[in-house]
Amino acid sequence: MIAKAREVDPEGDYIEAMLPDWKPSEAVDLIHTMECLYYLDDPLGFLHTLHNDWLRPGGRMVIGVDHYQENPSSHDWGPSLNVHMALLSIEEWTEGLEKAGFVDVEAVQVGAKEGWSGTLVLTANRRMD
């Protein structure tokens, strides 16, 4: 992924690291993650790290998830690939964000069609301290 990114933007700053151990040197205004968090052993616990260590007060988080409880067509992904994938419900994701300290939490399913419940898009803000 980094090699591809460098082809597009050779001057960009890219980091290869293992989550959830890595933390940015300074907090950011926006976090966007797509199809990543459910691979972690404790994705809801990592939301606390993102809130407390990654995001500035007033910052925004946008999460995209295709593997979730209300999307039955994704349920066999983990076993079929022999990979750990946390299967959480929309309610578990939203409550996890709120318990981590996020506010203005919203969840919407985008692009639903027959046999596909759509991508779950979660947005949340870090309160201004």
N, CA, C and O atoms as a GROMACS GRO file, in nm:
protein
  516
    1MET      N    1   0.082  -0.120   0.000
    1MET     CA    2   0.000   0.000   0.000
    1MET      C    3   0.087   0.126   0.000
    1MET      O    4   0.057   0.224  -0.069
    2ILE      N    5   0.194   0.122   0.077
    2ILE     CA    6   0.281   0.239   0.082
    2ILE      C    7   0.348   0.262  -0.052
    2ILE      O    8   0.360   0.376  -0.097
    3ALA      N    9   0.393   0.155  -0.116
    3ALA     CA   10   0.456   0.169  -0.248
    3ALA      C   11   0.359   0.232  -0.348
    3ALA      O   12   0.397   0.318  -0.427
    4LYS      N   13   0.234   0.189  -0.344
    4LYS     CA   14   0.132   0.247  -0.433
    4LYS      C   15   0.109   0.394  -0.400
    4LYS      O   16   0.095   0.477  -0.490
    5ALA      N   17   0.104   0.425  -0.270
    5ALA     CA   18   0.083   0.564  -0.229
    5ALA      C   19   0.198   0.652  -0.275
    5ALA      O   20   0.177   0.765  -0.319
    6ARG      N   21   0.319   0.602  -0.266
    6ARG     CA   22   0.436   0.680  -0.309
    6ARG      C   23   0.436   0.706  -0.459
    6ARG      O   24   0.489   0.807  -0.504
    7GLU      N   25   0.377   0.615  -0.536
    7GLU     CA   26   0.364   0.638  -0.680
    7GLU      C   27   0.276   0.758  -0.707
    7GLU      O   28   0.302   0.836  -0.799
    8VAL      N   29   0.172   0.773  -0.628
    8VAL     CA   30   0.079   0.884  -0.644
    8VAL      C   31   0.134   1.012  -0.581
    8VAL      O   32   0.121   1.120  -0.639
    9ASP      N   33   0.195   0.999  -0.465
    9ASP     CA   34   0.245   1.115  -0.391
    9ASP      C   35   0.383   1.083  -0.332
    9ASP      O   36   0.393   1.044  -0.215
   10PRO      N   37   0.489   1.100  -0.412
   10PRO     CA   38   0.623   1.063  -0.364
   10PRO      C   39   0.670   1.146  -0.246
   10PRO      O   40   0.761   1.104  -0.174
   11GLU      N   41   0.613   1.263  -0.223
   11GLU     CA   42   0.655   1.350  -0.113
   11GLU      C   43   0.576   1.324   0.015
   11GLU      O   44   0.603   1.385   0.119
   12GLY      N   45   0.479   1.231   0.010
   12GLY     CA   46   0.396   1.203   0.126
   12GLY      C   47   0.474   1.139   0.239
   12GLY      O   48   0.583   1.085   0.218
   13ASP      N   49   0.419   1.146   0.358
   13ASP     CA   50   0.480   1.089   0.477
   13ASP      C   51   0.405   0.960   0.509
   13ASP      O   52   0.287   0.966   0.545
   14TYR      N   53   0.471   0.845   0.497
   14TYR     CA   54   0.406   0.716   0.515
   14TYR      C   55   0.474   0.638   0.627
   14TYR      O   56   0.596   0.644   0.644
   15ILE      N   57   0.394   0.566   0.703
   15ILE     CA   58   0.445   0.490   0.815
   15ILE      C   59   0.388   0.349   0.810
   15ILE      O   60   0.268   0.330   0.791
   16GLU      N   61   0.475   0.252   0.825
   16GLU     CA   62   0.431   0.113   0.838
   16GLU      C   63   0.446   0.075   0.984
   16GLU      O   64   0.554   0.085   1.041
   17ALA      N   65   0.336   0.031   1.045
   17ALA     CA   66   0.339  -0.002   1.188
   17ALA      C   67   0.226  -0.098   1.219
   17ALA      O   68   0.134  -0.116   1.139
   18MET      N   69   0.233  -0.159   1.334
   18MET     CA   70   0.130  -0.251   1.380
   18MET      C   71   0.034  -0.178   1.474
   18MET      O   72   0.074  -0.116   1.572
   19LEU      N   73  -0.093  -0.187   1.441
   19LEU     CA   74  -0.195  -0.137   1.532
   19LEU      C   75  -0.228  -0.250   1.628
   19LEU      O   76  -0.224  -0.366   1.587
   20PRO      N   77  -0.261  -0.222   1.749
   20PRO     CA   78  -0.287  -0.092   1.808
   20PRO      C   79  -0.167  -0.031   1.882
   20PRO      O   80  -0.184   0.065   1.956
   21ASP      N   81  -0.048  -0.085   1.862
   21ASP     CA   82   0.069  -0.038   1.937
   21ASP      C   83   0.120   0.098   1.894
   21ASP      O   84   0.173   0.173   1.977
   22TRP      N   85   0.107   0.132   1.768
   22TRP     CA   86   0.161   0.258   1.716
   22TRP      C   87   0.072   0.376   1.755
   22TRP      O   88  -0.050   0.363   1.761
   23LYS      N   89   0.135   0.489   1.782
   23LYS     CA   90   0.062   0.614   1.809
   23LYS      C   91   0.131   0.726   1.733
   23LYS      O   92   0.253   0.725   1.719
   24PRO      N   93   0.055   0.822   1.684
   24PRO     CA   94   0.118   0.935   1.613
   24PRO      C   95   0.197   1.022   1.708
   24PRO      O   96   0.170   1.025   1.828
   25SER      N   97   0.295   1.093   1.655
   25SER     CA   98   0.376   1.182   1.739
   25SER      C   99   0.295   1.300   1.789
   25SER      O  100   0.326   1.357   1.894
   26GLU      N  101   0.192   1.337   1.715
   26GLU     CA  102   0.100   1.441   1.763
   26GLU      C  103  -0.040   1.408   1.714
   26GLU      O  104  -0.057   1.342   1.610
   27ALA      N  105  -0.140   1.453   1.787
   27ALA     CA  106  -0.279   1.424   1.754
   27ALA      C  107  -0.319   1.493   1.624
   27ALA      O  108  -0.257   1.591   1.583
   28VAL      N  109  -0.423   1.439   1.561
   28VAL     CA  110  -0.468   1.487   1.430
   28VAL      C  111  -0.612   1.536   1.439
   28VAL      O  112  -0.682   1.511   1.538
   29ASP      N  113  -0.657   1.604   1.334
   29ASP     CA  114  -0.793   1.657   1.328
   29ASP      C  115  -0.893   1.558   1.271
   29ASP      O  116  -1.013   1.566   1.301
   30LEU      N  117  -0.846   1.463   1.190
   30LEU     CA  118  -0.935   1.369   1.124
   30LEU      C  119  -0.872   1.231   1.120
   30LEU      O  120  -0.755   1.216   1.084
   31ILE      N  121  -0.952   1.132   1.156
   31ILE     CA  122  -0.912   0.992   1.140
   31ILE      C  123  -1.015   0.928   1.048
   31ILE      O  124  -1.135   0.938   1.072
   32HIS      N  125  -0.966   0.862   0.944
   32HIS     CA  126  -1.054   0.784   0.857
   32HIS      C  127  -0.998   0.642   0.851
   32HIS      O  128  -0.881   0.623   0.821
   33THR      N  129  -1.082   0.546   0.879
   33THR     CA  130  -1.040   0.407   0.871
   33THR      C  131  -1.146   0.329   0.794
   33THR      O  132  -1.266   0.346   0.818
   34MET      N  133  -1.102   0.244   0.703
   34MET     CA  134  -1.194   0.165   0.621
   34MET      C  135  -1.149   0.021   0.624
   34MET      O  136  -1.036  -0.011   0.587
   35GLU      N  137  -1.238  -0.066   0.670
   35GLU     CA  138  -1.213  -0.210   0.665
   35GLU      C  139  -1.086  -0.250   0.738
   35GLU      O  140  -1.005  -0.328   0.687
   36CYS      N  141  -1.069  -0.197   0.857
   36CYS     CA  142  -0.946  -0.223   0.932
   36CYS      C  143  -0.973  -0.265   1.075
   36CYS      O  144  -0.916  -0.364   1.122
   37LEU      N  145  -1.057  -0.194   1.145
   37LEU     CA  146  -1.069  -0.210   1.289
   37LEU      C  147  -1.115  -0.348   1.332
   37LEU      O  148  -1.073  -0.396   1.438
   38TYR      N  149  -1.199  -0.415   1.255
   38TYR     CA  150  -1.250  -0.544   1.299
   38TYR      C  151  -1.146  -0.655   1.293
   38TYR      O  152  -1.173  -0.766   1.340
   39TYR      N  153  -1.029  -0.629   1.238
   39TYR     CA  154  -0.920  -0.726   1.241
   39TYR      C  155  -0.847  -0.726   1.376
   39TYR      O  156  -0.774  -0.820   1.407
   40LEU      N  157  -0.866  -0.623   1.455
   40LEU     CA  158  -0.800  -0.613   1.585
   40LEU      C  159  -0.866  -0.708   1.685
   40LEU      O  160  -0.985  -0.738   1.674
   41ASP      N  161  -0.789  -0.754   1.782
   41ASP     CA  162  -0.844  -0.839   1.887
   41ASP      C  163  -0.950  -0.765   1.969
   41ASP      O  164  -1.048  -0.825   2.012
   42ASP      N  165  -0.930  -0.636   1.991
   42ASP     CA  166  -1.021  -0.557   2.073
   42ASP      C  167  -1.050  -0.424   2.004
   42ASP      O  168  -1.001  -0.319   2.046
   43PRO      N  169  -1.131  -0.427   1.898
   43PRO     CA  170  -1.155  -0.302   1.824
   43PRO      C  171  -1.223  -0.194   1.908
   43PRO      O  172  -1.193  -0.076   1.892
   44LEU      N  173  -1.312  -0.234   1.998
   44LEU     CA  174  -1.380  -0.133   2.081
   44LEU      C  175  -1.283  -0.071   2.181
   44LEU      O  176  -1.294   0.048   2.211
   45GLY      N  177  -1.191  -0.148   2.232
   45GLY     CA  178  -1.089  -0.094   2.321
   45GLY      C  179  -0.998   0.004   2.249
   45GLY      O  180  -0.956   0.105   2.306
   46PHE      N  181  -0.968  -0.026   2.122
   46PHE     CA  182  -0.882   0.062   2.043
   46PHE      C  183  -0.948   0.198   2.016
   46PHE      O  184  -0.879   0.297   1.993
   47LEU      N  185  -1.081   0.202   2.019
   47LEU     CA  186  -1.150   0.330   2.002
   47LEU      C  187  -1.109   0.428   2.112
   47LEU      O  188  -1.100   0.548   2.088
   48HIS      N  189  -1.084   0.378   2.233
   48HIS     CA  190  -1.036   0.464   2.343
   48HIS      C  191  -0.901   0.524   2.308
   48HIS      O  192  -0.877   0.643   2.333
   49THR      N  193  -0.812   0.443   2.250
   49THR     CA  194  -0.680   0.491   2.211
   49THR      C  195  -0.692   0.598   2.103
   49THR      O  196  -0.626   0.701   2.108
   50LEU      N  197  -0.778   0.572   2.005
   50LEU     CA  198  -0.797   0.671   1.898
   50LEU      C  199  -0.849   0.802   1.957
   50LEU      O  200  -0.802   0.910   1.920
   51HIS      N  201  -0.944   0.793   2.047
   51HIS     CA  202  -1.001   0.913   2.108
   51HIS      C  203  -0.898   0.987   2.193
   51HIS      O  204  -0.882   1.108   2.180
   52ASN      N  205  -0.828   0.914   2.278
   52ASN     CA  206  -0.739   0.979   2.375
   52ASN      C  207  -0.603   1.018   2.320
   52ASN      O  208  -0.546   1.118   2.362
   53ASP      N  209  -0.550   0.940   2.226
   53ASP     CA  210  -0.411   0.960   2.184
   53ASP      C  211  -0.395   1.005   2.039
   53ASP      O  212  -0.292   1.062   2.004
   54TRP      N  213  -0.491   0.981   1.957
   54TRP     CA  214  -0.477   1.011   1.814
   54TRP      C  215  -0.549   1.139   1.772
   54TRP      O  216  -0.501   1.211   1.684
   55LEU      N  217  -0.663   1.167   1.833
   55LEU     CA  218  -0.750   1.274   1.784
   55LEU      C  219  -0.743   1.396   1.873
   55LEU      O  220  -0.750   1.386   1.996
   56ARG      N  221  -0.730   1.513   1.810
   56ARG     CA  222  -0.732   1.640   1.885
   56ARG      C  223  -0.872   1.670   1.934
   56ARG      O  224  -0.970   1.623   1.874
   57PRO      N  225  -0.885   1.747   2.041
   57PRO     CA  226  -1.017   1.794   2.081
   57PRO      C  227  -1.084   1.865   1.963
   57PRO      O  228  -1.022   1.947   1.896
   58GLY      N  229  -1.209   1.833   1.940
   58GLY     CA  230  -1.283   1.889   1.827
   58GLY      C  231  -1.263   1.811   1.699
   58GLY      O  232  -1.326   1.842   1.598
   59GLY      N  233  -1.177   1.710   1.701
   59GLY     CA  234  -1.150   1.630   1.582
   59GLY      C  235  -1.263   1.536   1.548
   59GLY      O  236  -1.355   1.514   1.627
   60ARG      N  237  -1.254   1.479   1.429
   60ARG     CA  238  -1.362   1.394   1.377
   60ARG      C  239  -1.306   1.258   1.335
   60ARG      O  240  -1.194   1.247   1.286
   61MET      N  241  -1.386   1.155   1.356
   61MET     CA  242  -1.352   1.020   1.315
   61MET      C  243  -1.458   0.968   1.219
   61MET      O  244  -1.578   0.986   1.242
   62VAL      N  245  -1.413   0.903   1.111
   62VAL     CA  246  -1.501   0.841   1.014
   62VAL      C  247  -1.453   0.697   0.996
   62VAL      O  248  -1.338   0.673   0.961
   63ILE      N  249  -1.544   0.603   1.020
   63ILE     CA  250  -1.510   0.461   1.012
   63ILE      C  251  -1.601   0.395   0.909
   63ILE      O  252  -1.722   0.416   0.909
   64GLY      N  253  -1.542   0.315   0.821
   64GLY     CA  254  -1.618   0.235   0.727
   64GLY      C  255  -1.600   0.088   0.760
   64GLY      O  256  -1.488   0.040   0.776
   65VAL      N  257  -1.712   0.015   0.769
   65VAL     CA  258  -1.710  -0.126   0.806
   65VAL      C  259  -1.806  -0.202   0.715
   65VAL      O  260  -1.923  -0.166   0.704
   66ASP      N  261  -1.759  -0.307   0.651
   66ASP     CA  262  -1.847  -0.394   0.573
   66ASP      C  263  -1.881  -0.522   0.648
   66ASP      O  264  -1.984  -0.584   0.621
   67HIS      N  265  -1.797  -0.562   0.742
   67HIS     CA  266  -1.816  -0.685   0.820
   67HIS      C  267  -1.881  -0.647   0.952
   67HIS      O  268  -1.812  -0.602   1.044
   68TYR      N  269  -2.012  -0.664   0.961
   68TYR     CA  270  -2.084  -0.631   1.084
   68TYR      C  271  -2.209  -0.719   1.092
   68TYR      O  272  -2.252  -0.776   0.992
   69GLN      N  273  -2.265  -0.728   1.210
   69GLN     CA  274  -2.374  -0.823   1.240
   69GLN      C  275  -2.493  -0.809   1.146
   69GLN      O  276  -2.549  -0.910   1.103
   70GLU      N  277  -2.531  -0.689   1.113
   70GLU     CA  278  -2.651  -0.668   1.032
   70GLU      C  279  -2.626  -0.691   0.882
   70GLU      O  280  -2.716  -0.672   0.801
   71ASN      N  281  -2.505  -0.730   0.846
   71ASN     CA  282  -2.471  -0.758   0.706
   71ASN      C  283  -2.438  -0.908   0.694
   71ASN      O  284  -2.321  -0.945   0.691
   72PRO      N  285  -2.541  -0.994   0.688
   72PRO     CA  286  -2.518  -1.139   0.691
   72PRO      C  287  -2.426  -1.192   0.581
   72PRO      O  288  -2.359  -1.293   0.601
   73SER      N  289  -2.420  -1.126   0.469
   73SER     CA  290  -2.334  -1.175   0.360
   73SER      C  291  -2.185  -1.164   0.396
   73SER      O  292  -2.101  -1.221   0.325
   74SER      N  293  -2.151  -1.093   0.504
   74SER     CA  294  -2.011  -1.081   0.545
   74SER      C  295  -1.973  -1.180   0.656
   74SER      O  296  -1.856  -1.189   0.691
   75HIS      N  297  -2.069  -1.251   0.710
   75HIS     CA  298  -2.044  -1.334   0.829
   75HIS      C  299  -1.944  -1.446   0.806
   75HIS      O  300  -1.877  -1.488   0.900
   76ASP      N  301  -1.932  -1.496   0.685
   76ASP     CA  302  -1.841  -1.608   0.660
   76ASP      C  303  -1.700  -1.562   0.623
   76ASP      O  304  -1.613  -1.647   0.600
   77TRP      N  305  -1.674  -1.433   0.615
   77TRP     CA  306  -1.543  -1.385   0.571
   77TRP      C  307  -1.430  -1.437   0.660
   77TRP      O  308  -1.332  -1.492   0.608
   78GLY      N  309  -1.441  -1.420   0.790
   78GLY     CA  310  -1.334  -1.463   0.880
   78GLY      C  311  -1.305  -1.612   0.869
   78GLY      O  312  -1.191  -1.652   0.846
   79PRO      N  313  -1.408  -1.696   0.887
   79PRO     CA  314  -1.382  -1.840   0.876
   79PRO      C  315  -1.332  -1.883   0.738
   79PRO      O  316  -1.245  -1.970   0.727
   80SER      N  317  -1.385  -1.824   0.633
   80SER     CA  318  -1.343  -1.865   0.498
   80SER      C  319  -1.198  -1.826   0.469
   80SER      O  320  -1.130  -1.891   0.389
   81LEU      N  321  -1.150  -1.720   0.532
   81LEU     CA  322  -1.012  -1.676   0.514
   81LEU      C  323  -0.920  -1.725   0.626
   81LEU      O  324  -0.799  -1.705   0.621
   82ASN      N  325  -0.980  -1.789   0.727
   82ASN     CA  326  -0.906  -1.832   0.846
   82ASN      C  327  -0.834  -1.714   0.912
   82ASN      O  328  -0.717  -1.722   0.947
   83VAL      N  329  -0.910  -1.605   0.927
   83VAL     CA  330  -0.858  -1.480   0.984
   83VAL      C  331  -0.954  -1.434   1.093
   83VAL      O  332  -1.076  -1.443   1.077
   84HIS      N  333  -0.900  -1.385   1.204
   84HIS     CA  334  -0.985  -1.328   1.309
   84HIS      C  335  -1.050  -1.201   1.257
   84HIS      O  336  -0.983  -1.112   1.206
   85MET      N  337  -1.181  -1.194   1.272
   85MET     CA  338  -1.256  -1.072   1.238
   85MET      C  339  -1.367  -1.057   1.341
   85MET      O  340  -1.455  -1.142   1.351
   86ALA      N  341  -1.362  -0.950   1.418
   86ALA     CA  342  -1.466  -0.924   1.518
   86ALA      C  343  -1.597  -0.892   1.447
   86ALA      O  344  -1.601  -0.806   1.359
   87LEU      N  345  -1.702  -0.962   1.484
   87LEU     CA  346  -1.833  -0.941   1.424
   87LEU      C  347  -1.920  -0.867   1.525
   87LEU      O  348  -1.977  -0.927   1.616
   88LEU      N  349  -1.930  -0.735   1.508
   88LEU     CA  350  -2.003  -0.650   1.600
   88LEU      C  351  -2.128  -0.594   1.534
   88LEU      O  352  -2.134  -0.580   1.411
   89SER      N  353  -2.227  -0.563   1.615
   89SER     CA  354  -2.351  -0.503   1.565
   89SER      C  355  -2.335  -0.351   1.554
   89SER      O  356  -2.240  -0.293   1.607
   90ILE      N  357  -2.428  -0.290   1.485
   90ILE     CA  358  -2.428  -0.143   1.476
   90ILE      C  359  -2.436  -0.083   1.616
   90ILE      O  360  -2.366   0.014   1.647
   91GLU      N  361  -2.519  -0.142   1.700
   91GLU     CA  362  -2.532  -0.091   1.837
   91GLU      C  363  -2.401  -0.105   1.914
   91GLU      O  364  -2.363  -0.015   1.989
   92GLU      N  365  -2.332  -0.217   1.897
   92GLU     CA  366  -2.204  -0.235   1.966
   92GLU      C  367  -2.101  -0.132   1.920
   92GLU      O  368  -2.026  -0.079   2.001
   93TRP      N  369  -2.097  -0.104   1.789
   93TRP     CA  370  -2.004  -0.002   1.739
   93TRP      C  371  -2.038   0.136   1.795
   93TRP      O  372  -1.950   0.207   1.842
   94THR      N  373  -2.166   0.173   1.790
   94THR     CA  374  -2.204   0.307   1.838
   94THR      C  375  -2.182   0.320   1.989
   94THR      O  376  -2.133   0.423   2.035
   95GLU      N  377  -2.220   0.218   2.064
   95GLU     CA  378  -2.197   0.223   2.208
   95GLU      C  379  -2.048   0.225   2.240
   95GLU      O  380  -2.005   0.291   2.335
   96GLY      N  381  -1.969   0.152   2.162
   96GLY     CA  382  -1.824   0.152   2.182
   96GLY      C  383  -1.765   0.290   2.161
   96GLY      O  384  -1.677   0.332   2.237
   97LEU      N  385  -1.811   0.360   2.060
   97LEU     CA  386  -1.764   0.497   2.036
   97LEU      C  387  -1.802   0.589   2.152
   97LEU      O  388  -1.721   0.669   2.198
   98GLU      N  389  -1.926   0.576   2.198
   98GLU     CA  390  -1.971   0.661   2.309
   98GLU      C  391  -1.895   0.630   2.437
   98GLU      O  392  -1.856   0.723   2.509
   99LYS      N  393  -1.872   0.503   2.466
   99LYS     CA  394  -1.796   0.465   2.586
   99LYS      C  395  -1.652   0.513   2.578
   99LYS      O  396  -1.589   0.538   2.681
  100ALA      N  397  -1.600   0.524   2.457
  100ALA     CA  398  -1.463   0.573   2.438
  100ALA      C  399  -1.454   0.724   2.459
  100ALA      O  400  -1.344   0.780   2.466
  101GLY      N  401  -1.569   0.792   2.467
  101GLY     CA  402  -1.570   0.936   2.490
  101GLY      C  403  -1.615   1.019   2.372
  101GLY      O  404  -1.620   1.142   2.381
  102PHE      N  405  -1.646   0.955   2.260
  102PHE     CA  406  -1.690   1.029   2.142
  102PHE      C  407  -1.831   1.082   2.161
  102PHE      O  408  -1.912   1.025   2.234
  103VAL      N  409  -1.860   1.193   2.093
  103VAL     CA  410  -1.993   1.253   2.094
  103VAL      C  411  -2.042   1.265   1.950
  103VAL      O  412  -1.966   1.245   1.855
  104ASP      N  413  -2.169   1.299   1.936
  104ASP     CA  414  -2.231   1.315   1.804
  104ASP      C  415  -2.209   1.191   1.718
  104ASP      O  416  -2.180   1.200   1.599
  105VAL      N  417  -2.225   1.074   1.780
  105VAL     CA  418  -2.204   0.948   1.711
  105VAL      C  419  -2.323   0.920   1.618
  105VAL      O  420  -2.439   0.926   1.660
  106GLU      N  421  -2.292   0.891   1.494
  106GLU     CA  422  -2.396   0.857   1.395
  106GLU      C  423  -2.353   0.733   1.319
  106GLU      O  424  -2.234   0.711   1.295
  107ALA      N  425  -2.451   0.652   1.282
  107ALA     CA  426  -2.427   0.532   1.203
  107ALA      C  427  -2.527   0.528   1.089
  107ALA      O  428  -2.647   0.548   1.109
  108VAL      N  429  -2.478   0.501   0.969
  108VAL     CA  430  -2.565   0.490   0.852
  108VAL      C  431  -2.512   0.378   0.762
  108VAL      O  432  -2.391   0.362   0.746
  109GLN      N  433  -2.605   0.303   0.705
  109GLN     CA  434  -2.568   0.198   0.611
  109GLN      C  435  -2.580   0.257   0.470
  109GLN      O  436  -2.686   0.307   0.432
  110VAL      N  437  -2.472   0.250   0.394
  110VAL     CA  438  -2.464   0.313   0.263
  110VAL      C  439  -2.446   0.207   0.155
  110VAL      O  440  -2.366   0.115   0.170
  111GLY      N  441  -2.522   0.220   0.047
  111GLY     CA  442  -2.504   0.131  -0.068
  111GLY      C  443  -2.570  -0.004  -0.053
  111GLY      O  444  -2.527  -0.102  -0.115
  112ALA      N  445  -2.673  -0.012   0.028
  112ALA     CA  446  -2.743  -0.140   0.045
  112ALA      C  447  -2.812  -0.180  -0.085
  112ALA      O  448  -2.866  -0.097  -0.158
  113LYS      N  449  -2.810  -0.310  -0.111
  113LYS     CA  450  -2.881  -0.368  -0.225
  113LYS      C  451  -2.916  -0.511  -0.188
  113LYS      O  452  -2.875  -0.559  -0.082
  114GLU      N  453  -2.989  -0.578  -0.270
  114GLU     CA  454  -3.030  -0.714  -0.237
  114GLU      C  455  -2.908  -0.802  -0.208
  114GLU      O  456  -2.816  -0.812  -0.289
  115GLY      N  457  -2.910  -0.865  -0.092
  115GLY     CA  458  -2.800  -0.952  -0.053
  115GLY      C  459  -2.682  -0.880   0.010
  115GLY      O  460  -2.583  -0.943   0.048
  116TRP      N  461  -2.692  -0.750   0.022
  116TRP     CA  462  -2.582  -0.669   0.079
  116TRP      C  463  -2.644  -0.556   0.160
  116TRP      O  464  -2.720  -0.475   0.107
  117SER      N  465  -2.612  -0.552   0.289
  117SER     CA  466  -2.672  -0.451   0.377
  117SER      C  467  -2.603  -0.317   0.369
  117SER      O  468  -2.644  -0.222   0.436
  118GLY      N  469  -2.498  -0.307   0.290
  118GLY     CA  470  -2.429  -0.181   0.270
  118GLY      C  471  -2.310  -0.164   0.364
  118GLY      O  472  -2.295  -0.238   0.461
  119THR      N  473  -2.229  -0.068   0.332
  119THR     CA  474  -2.116  -0.032   0.418
  119THR      C  475  -2.172   0.045   0.538
  119THR      O  476  -2.251   0.138   0.521
  120LEU      N  477  -2.130   0.006   0.656
  120LEU     CA  478  -2.166   0.079   0.777
  120LEU      C  479  -2.068   0.194   0.791
  120LEU      O  480  -1.947   0.171   0.805
  121VAL      N  481  -2.118   0.315   0.788
  121VAL     CA  482  -2.035   0.434   0.805
  121VAL      C  483  -2.069   0.494   0.941
  121VAL      O  484  -2.183   0.532   0.968
  122LEU      N  485  -1.967   0.502   1.025
  122LEU     CA  486  -1.981   0.559   1.158
  122LEU      C  487  -1.904   0.689   1.164
  122LEU      O  488  -1.788   0.695   1.121
  123THR      N  489  -1.966   0.793   1.216
  123THR     CA  490  -1.896   0.920   1.235
  123THR      C  491  -1.911   0.961   1.382
  123THR      O  492  -2.013   0.933   1.446
  124ALA      N  493  -1.809   1.027   1.432
  124ALA     CA  494  -1.810   1.071   1.572
  124ALA      C  495  -1.710   1.183   1.589
  124ALA      O  496  -1.616   1.196   1.511
  125ASN      N  497  -1.729   1.262   1.691
  125ASN     CA  498  -1.640   1.374   1.720
  125ASN      C  499  -1.580   1.359   1.859
  125ASN      O  500  -1.639   1.298   1.948
  126ARG      N  501  -1.462   1.416   1.874
  126ARG     CA  502  -1.406   1.430   2.009
  126ARG      C  503  -1.450   1.566   2.060
  126ARG      O  504  -1.432   1.669   1.995
  127ARG      N  505  -1.507   1.564   2.176
  127ARG     CA  506  -1.556   1.687   2.239
  127ARG      C  507  -1.441   1.786   2.253
  127ARG      O  508  -1.326   1.747   2.275
  128MET      N  509  -1.471   1.913   2.241
  128MET     CA  510  -1.372   2.018   2.268
  128MET      C  511  -1.344   2.014   2.418
  128MET      O  512  -1.436   2.025   2.499
  129ASP      N  513  -1.219   1.999   2.455
  129ASP     CA  514  -1.185   1.991   2.598
  129ASP      C  515  -1.189   2.126   2.665
  129ASP      O  516  -1.164   2.136   2.785
   0.00000   0.00000   0.00000
